[in-house]
Amino acid sequence: MSNIRNVGVILSGGRGVRAGHGLPKQYHKVCGKMIIEYVIEAFKQSAQTDVILVAAEPGYFEELKAIGCICVEGGRERNETVRNVINYVKENLSECEKILFHDSARPQITPQYIDECFELLENHDSVITTAHITDSLSHREFGPVERSEYYLIQTPEAFQFGILEKHFTKESEWTAIVQQLPSGADVYLNYNLAKNMKITYPEDFGYFQMLVEGGYLK
């Protein structure tokens, strides 16, 4: 492939045990479409995304390829999956400059937000989706914590490919990709995705269905 500068990655290797239903939550259908299809559609509508990779179990490759995705085999753990993607891009999409990772179970992503993250990478090493902590925050040992000093890390997480490829290791125990960047890396905290639910529990399917049926999914 040529002229592949921006790669959009959908992480879809999770089994979603807490969500029930007997199959991974991202393949559960809501209003006639799999959860992951809502995510794929946003990437397809993104003006900045040149190619879509889905990291998944091989049993789902045929179905995912049929809707326009390139498939990469996921690993046993999330960080192994991310490393598999990085290796695939390095070997097969050598012109890649920017890469953006999103969870298949976060279906409220919009093409506009994807484009915004890619555009912000023009001036930063990384752009990560963050959310303010609105509940009270404490610590098991030390009591109250000043919540304004902390934030939640969500996906998408986007990176200049070169710095990510150099520093990311599957052996890390960090749960966010950005946590593996070196000290001093230029990381932009993007708070502009206000609605970014993650399908986790059985009741989340019903809530998401109400959003779709009510026309609130933009």
N, C-alpha and C positions, 0 to 999 in steps of 0.2 A: 504494500500500500504506500501511496505517496501523499504528500501534503497533509499529513496527520500531525497537527500541532497540539490540539487540545483533546485529551482523552477523558471521557466520562466513565466512571467505574461504579457499578452497582454491586454491593456486597450481599450475596444471597446464599451463603452457606449455612446459615443458622437453622436449627431444627424447631425453634419456637415451642419448647415443651410447655411453658407456662400458658400459652395461648390455647392449648387443647386442640380439638378438631381432628386429631389423628394425622395431620400432614403439616409440613412447615407453614407457618402463618403467612408468609409472603405469597404462597400459591393458593391460599383460600380466596374464594370469589366473593366479592361484594358488588351488588348491582350488575352482575354479569361479567365482571372483569376481575382477574387476579389482582391482589394488592400490588404485586410487582409491576403489573401492567400500567398502573397509574404513574409509577415512577418512570418507567421506560418512556411513556408518552411525553412526560415533561422533558426528558433528555432529547427526544426526537424533535421537539418543538424549540429547543434551545438553538439560537443562532451561532453560538460559540463552540458547540460540541461537534467535533469532527467524526468521532467514532464512539460507539458504546460497547463497553466490555461488561459482561456479567460473570462474576466469580460464583460458581455454583457446583452442586453435585452433578456428576456426569448424566445421571438419570433424567435430568431436566434439560439437557443441552438441545435436544431436537426441538422441543417446544419453544425454547428461547431463541434459537436460531431462526425459527419460522417467523418470529416477529421482529427480526432485524438486528439481532445482537450477536457479537462475537463472544464465545464462551471460553472461560478459563477455569480449570479445576480448582476448587477451594481446598484449603488445608484442614487439618484437624482442629486448629485453633485460629482465631481471627488474625493474629499477626502472621501466621504462616500463609493464610490466604492472601493478605496484602503483599507479602513477599513474592508469592507466586505471580501476582498481577504485575508487580514491578519487573520481575524477570521476563515475563512474556512481552511487556512493552519494550524493554531494552533489546530483546532479540528480534522482535517482529515489527515494531513501530518506532524505528530509530530516529525519526524526525520529531518525536514527541517533545514538547517543551513544557507543557502544563498538564497536570493530572488532578482530577477531582473525584473523591470517593463519597458515596452516599449509601445509606442503609436501605435495603429493599423493603423494610417494614416502616419506613417514614413516607407515606404516600402524599403528604401535603406539599411536597417540594414543587416549585414553579420554574418554568423555563427562564423567567426574568431573573430569578435569584441565581440560578446556575450561571447565566451570562454575567451577572454582576460579580460573582466570585472569580470567574476567569479573567474579567477585565481588571479587577483589583490586583491580580497577580502580576500585572505589568510593573507594579511598583513595590511588591512585597515578595518575600520568600514563600509565605504561606498565608492563606485566608481560611479561618476556621469559623464555623457557626457557633455562636455563644448565646446564652440566655441568662438573664439576671435571676438570682435566687429570690423568690418572693415570699417564701415561708420563713419562719424562725429557724435559725441554724444554731446547733449546739455541738458539743464534743463529749464523748462518753466519759472522759476523765476531767476535762477542764471547764465544763459548763458553757456559758454563752460565748458565741463567736461573732465577730463583726462581719456580717454577711456581705457587705459592700466590697470587701477585699477578695471575694471569691465569685466564680461564675461557673455555669454548667457548660461542658463541651458536648456538642452534638455533631451530627453530620448534616450537610456536606463539610468535608475537610479538603482543601485544595492546596496544591504545592507546585513550585517550580520543580520539574521532574529531576533535574540534576542533583539538587541538594537532598531530595528525598531518597533517590537511589543510592547515594553515597552513605547516608547515615542510618537508614532503616534496617533493623535486624529482626528476624522472626523469633529470636530467643528472648527478646525483651518482655517484661511482665507489665509494661504500661498498656493501658486500654485504649488510649487515644493515640492516633498516628502522630500528631503534632508533638507529643511528649518526647519523641525520639530525636527531634531536631537539636542541633548544638546550641549551647548558650550563646546568646547574641544574635540568633536568627531573627529576621524581621517578620514577625507574625502579626497579622491584622485580625482583630477580633470583630466579627461581623454580627451585629445584633438585629439585622433587618429581616429575619425570618421568624416573625412573631408566633405563627401557628405551625408547629412542627411535631405533631404527635407521633409517637412510636407505638405501633401495634404490639402489645405485650401480653395482655390478659384477655380472656374470652369476651368480656363486656366491651372491649375496645372495638370489636367488629361492628357491634350495633351502633356505637357512637359514630364511627366513621360512615356507616351506611346513612345515618341521619344527615351528616354533612353533605354527602353526595346527593341524596334525594332532595335536600333543601336548597341545592345550588350554591353551597358555600365553599366548594372546592374550586379554587381559582388557579 
